[in-house]
Amino acid sequence: MNEDVFNTSLRGFLKKVGITSQREIEKAVRDAVASGKLKGNEKLPAKMVLTIGGVSLSHEITDDIELG
C-alpha cells in the first residue's frame, strides 16, 4: 500500500464529506426556519454513519447541533 496515495485519497474524501454535509445541513435548517418548522433556537440531534466496503467498517457518530 502506498501511504501517500492512501492519505491523499482519504483526506480528499473527508473534505468532500465535510463540505457537502455542512452545505446540506445549512440548507435544510434554513429552509425549516423559513417555513416555520423550526424557531431557530433548537438543539437538533444529528447522526452520521460512515461505512467502508471491503473492510467491513461501520462507524456511527452522534451529537447535537445547536441553532442558537
C-alpha positions as MATLAB code, in Angstrom:
seq = 'MNEDVFNTSLRGFLKKVGITSQREIEKAVRDAVASGKLKGNEKLPAKMVLTIGGVSLSHEITDDIELG';
ca = [
       0.000    0.000    0.000;
       1.266    3.460   -0.876;
       0.763    5.531    2.295;
       0.978    8.863    0.438;
      -1.683    7.894   -2.095;
      -3.906    6.458    0.628;
      -3.547    9.548    2.840;
      -4.240   11.956   -0.030;
      -7.274    9.991   -1.160;
      -8.631    9.701    2.385;
      -8.200   13.426    3.048;
      -9.966   14.235   -0.229;
     -12.880   12.003    0.708;
     -13.184   13.514    4.195;
     -13.002   17.048    2.783;
     -15.811   16.243    0.350;
     -17.898   14.700    3.133;
     -17.363   17.691    5.403;
     -18.111   20.373    2.826;
     -21.162   18.714    1.278;
     -22.569   17.691    4.669;
     -22.259   21.233    6.007;
     -23.994   22.691    2.946;
     -26.860   20.204    3.136;
     -27.369   20.757    6.863;
     -27.299   24.543    6.481;
     -29.814   24.432    3.630;
     -32.186   22.085    5.471;
     -32.070   24.177    8.663;
     -32.532   27.494    6.834;
     -35.479   26.070    4.887;
     -37.054   24.720    8.086;
     -36.657   28.079    9.848;
     -38.052   29.956    6.837;
     -41.089   27.658    6.658;
     -41.749   27.947   10.392;
     -40.991   24.294   11.133;
     -38.129   25.425   13.370;
     -37.939   28.545   15.515;
     -34.171   28.853   15.216;
     -33.222   28.201   18.832;
     -33.493   24.409   18.891;
     -30.880   21.766   19.551;
     -31.120   19.159   16.796;
     -29.964   15.563   17.277;
     -27.614   14.513   14.498;
     -26.158   11.173   13.453;
     -23.536   10.349   10.827;
     -22.857    6.772    9.766;
     -19.639    6.002    7.908;
     -19.365    2.718    6.059;
     -16.397    1.470    4.076;
     -16.819   -1.568    1.879;
     -14.068   -4.122    1.637;
     -13.070   -3.767    5.285;
     -16.479   -4.122    6.949;
     -16.207   -0.734    8.678;
     -19.328    0.877   10.088;
     -18.797    3.823   12.434;
     -21.563    5.958   13.931;
     -21.176    9.452   15.365;
     -23.991   11.187   17.237;
     -24.149   14.726   18.602;
     -26.430   17.734   18.839;
     -26.354   20.757   16.549;
     -27.364   23.917   18.402;
     -29.108   26.641   16.441;
     -28.913   29.403   18.996;
];
